[in-house]
Every structure is written in C-alpha cells, then in structure tokens.
C-alpha cells in the first residue's frame, strides 16, 4: 500500500468528551484528512484502553462495581480456551467485534462517515487504534496481581485477541475509506530496558510483530504510539509502517539511532511527530512556534541520516504528543486548534 502523508495531521485517539457525537464532530473538524475514531475513557469504565478490547478473553473478570478487570486463573481455563482458539483458527473476525458499549465513539464515527459523503470526500486515510500487547500484558493481571505477560498461555490468547480485533477494525473502517491505519498504543514500551520490567528484545519483536502481521493481512497500515523514550531502533526492525513519538519533549531520543532510522525511512516507512504538547504547555504554544520547532527537527534529523529535510517531511505525519483523554475539555480544544495551524516549512 502506497501512502505518502506529506505532513498531514492525525490524532492519537482518546478525547475527554462524554458525548460521542460531539467527539466525532470535533475530530472531523480538527483532522478532516486523517481522522481517528474517538476513544472516550471518561464516558465509561468500559471505554478505558485496557478494558475496551478485552471482551471474550478466556478467564477474564470484568468488575464494573470496582472498575477493574483481571484474569481468574483459579478455575479450569481449558473449556474457555478451547472455545476461544476455535474462533481464532476459524478466522471469525465477527467474534472479535468491539461492542458498542465498549467503543461508542467507533460506532458513531463509522455511522457519521457512512452517511456524510462530503466528509468522506475529504479523507485521505482513516485511523483506528488498539491497545498494544506489551502494555496490556504488563497492566492487566490475574487475581494474585501477577501480570498477564508472565502467563504464557493467557498472554498468547490476549495477543491473538488484539490481532483479531485490529483486523476487525480495519475491515470496518475500509467501508468508509480505502486507506486505513491501525496504531498500537504502547506506553509501557518506555519501560523497555529498565530494571523494573523483565522484557526481552525477542518478546517485543514477537508480540508487536504478530499484531502488525494481522493488520497487514487486513490490508491496513500498522503504526505504533509510545509517548516516552524507548529503543526506537528495536521497533524499526519490525514491519511497522509508522512510528509515533513525542517530538515535543523527547525528540533527542529519536536522534540516537541514525543508522536504523536511515534504513527505516529508506524503506518508505513513516515517522509521526508528536509536536503539539498535550499538557498545560499548550497554553504557551502557538502554531507558528511549533512549526518552527518542527522545521528545526527535520533539519537535525536530515543532517544525522544524510537526507534532506524535504524528504523527511514528505514521510511524516503530525500529531499531538499523546491522547487528550485525561485533559480538561478546554485544554483538548486548544490542542486541536493549535494542531490545525501547524504547517510544514520548506
């Protein structure tokens, strides 16, 4: 799939609004060319990123009263595992559909664009997102608080569920636009290499790679979002098409891997620059200042890897530095207002 982003803007996904219609309207206004369906974690516990994609997992307990999920490994897991893997082996994507109660913004987004030919005509791509397997595996635990990542059988089921749900998303979004991208949200990749998390390079490549393969088989582009520093060269070894990073606060971290980055961009892959801060700093920033900052980053990266700033800008997207779901609505509104004014300076 050939897609040249040329500095167009898209969103990370999460938004602070409660009403899905409002969220979709704001999304389409701010990102008319590459909108993302809005995740609305403030609307319901079920729309929390770690809950949203968990339906149907074997042994999963959804405790709505205490707003938590966990795996109950104290019961016989085999009957549920057999049913689950039967659906995976059959390739039954509909069995991995995301329920409307878990993703009201997704359904509102698809329905709005299906009925709005003018909005569809403005699209160059649409974006979906899904929790990354590493972040899910390190966040969700069993009844003894042992992280799922260290339960081999259940972790394998979780990865396959994420992969199938990503493919299901891609199939639904292709109803409104031929070009679709699905991004993995992987905040816990910032912990890779630290003494606090036991996670090998091979695990990262395997877990991310399985989901990326499923996205590609569904005919979509695969991206990843990590809002902290990580070993970017490791992700560049995967088949990911897009790497999204916080260019506002952590740009220097991306400059540490010139050889890997040169090869990544040389293969036609894309960088998504999270140049618009999703914090109170947005109150101090202007589109003009951020455009200048971005231009300087293109120059710096170009000098590091022996490419022109123009070539880098051609293969870049612009995004907020992270999702806006935890922000006050007026701050999120400011983020969307500012990003609309950020321009690529040649």
C-alpha positions, 0 to 999 in steps of 0.5 A, spaced: 500 500 500 502 506 497 501 512 502 505 518 502 502 523 508 506 529 506 505 532 513 498 531 514 495 531 521 492 525 525 490 524 532 492 519 537 485 517 539 482 518 546 478 525 547 475 527 554 468 528 551 462 524 554 458 525 548 460 521 542 457 525 537 460 531 539 467 527 539 466 525 532 464 532 530 470 535 533 475 530 530 472 531 523 473 538 524 480 538 527 483 532 522 478 532 516 484 528 512 486 523 517 481 522 522 481 517 528 475 514 531 474 517 538 476 513 544 472 516 550 475 513 557 471 518 561 464 516 558 465 509 561 469 504 565 468 500 559 471 505 554 478 505 558 484 502 553 485 496 557 478 494 558 475 496 551 478 490 547 478 485 552 471 482 551 471 474 550 478 473 553 478 466 556 478 467 564 477 474 564 473 478 570 470 484 568 468 488 575 464 494 573 462 495 581 470 496 582 472 498 575 477 493 574 478 487 570 483 481 571 484 474 569 481 468 574 486 463 573 483 459 579 478 455 575 479 450 569 481 455 563 481 449 558 473 449 556 474 457 555 480 456 551 478 451 547 472 455 545 476 461 544 482 458 539 476 455 535 474 462 533 481 464 532 483 458 527 476 459 524 478 466 522 471 469 525 473 476 525 465 477 527 467 474 534 472 479 535 467 485 534 468 491 539 461 492 542 458 498 542 458 499 549 465 498 549 467 503 543 461 508 542 465 513 539 467 507 533 460 506 532 458 513 531 464 515 527 463 509 522 455 511 522 457 519 521 462 517 515 457 512 512 452 517 511 456 524 510 459 523 503 462 530 503 466 528 509 468 522 506 470 526 500 475 529 504 479 523 507 485 521 505 486 515 510 482 513 516 485 511 523 483 506 528 487 504 534 488 498 539 491 497 545 498 494 544 500 487 547 506 489 551 502 494 555 496 490 556 500 484 558 504 488 563 497 492 566 492 487 566 493 481 571 490 475 574 487 475 581 494 474 585 496 481 581 501 477 577 501 480 570 498 477 564 505 477 560 508 472 565 502 467 563 504 464 557 498 461 555 493 467 557 498 472 554 498 468 547 490 468 547 490 476 549 495 477 543 491 473 538 485 477 541 488 484 539 490 481 532 483 479 531 480 485 533 485 490 529 483 486 523 476 487 525 477 494 525 480 495 519 475 491 515 470 496 518 473 502 517 475 500 509 467 501 508 468 508 509 475 509 506 480 505 502 486 507 506 486 505 513 491 505 519 491 501 525 496 504 531 498 500 537 498 504 543 504 502 547 506 506 553 509 501 557 514 500 551 518 506 555 519 501 560 523 497 555 530 496 558 529 498 565 530 494 571 523 494 573 520 490 567 523 483 565 522 484 557 526 481 552 528 484 545 525 477 542 518 478 546 517 485 543 519 483 536 514 477 537 508 480 540 508 487 536 510 483 530 504 478 530 499 484 531 502 488 525 502 481 521 494 481 522 493 488 520 497 487 514 493 481 512 487 486 513 490 490 508 491 496 513 497 500 515 500 498 522 503 504 526 505 504 533 504 510 539 509 510 545 509 517 548 516 516 552 523 514 550 524 507 548 529 503 543 526 506 537 531 502 533 528 495 536 521 497 533 524 499 526 526 492 525 519 490 525 514 491 519 511 497 522 509 502 517 509 508 522 512 510 528 509 515 533 513 519 538 513 525 542 517 530 538 515 535 543 519 533 549 523 527 547 525 528 540 533 527 542 531 520 543 529 519 536 536 522 534 540 516 537 539 511 532 541 514 525 543 508 522 536 504 523 532 510 522 536 511 515 534 504 513 527 505 516 525 511 512 529 508 506 524 503 506 518 508 505 516 507 512 513 513 516 515 517 522 509 521 526 511 527 530 508 528 536 509 536 536 503 539 539 504 538 547 498 535 550 499 538 557 498 545 560 504 547 555 499 548 550 497 554 553 504 557 551 504 554 544 502 557 538 502 554 531 507 558 528 512 556 534 511 549 533 512 549 526 518 552 527 520 547 532 518 542 527 522 545 521 528 545 526 527 537 527 527 535 520 533 539 519 537 535 525 534 529 523 536 530 515 543 532 517 544 525 522 541 520 516 544 524 510 537 526 507 534 532 506 529 535 510 524 535 504 524 528 504 523 527 511 517 531 511 514 528 505 514 521 510 511 524 516 505 525 519 503 530 525 500 529 531 499 531 538 504 528 543 499 523 546 491 522 547 487 528 550 483 523 554 485 525 561 485 533 559 480 538 561 475 539 555 478 546 554 485 544 554 483 538 548 480 544 544 486 548 544 490 542 542 486 541 536 486 548 534 493 549 535 494 542 531 490 545 525 495 551 524 501 547 524 504 547 517 510 544 514 516 549 512 520 548 506 
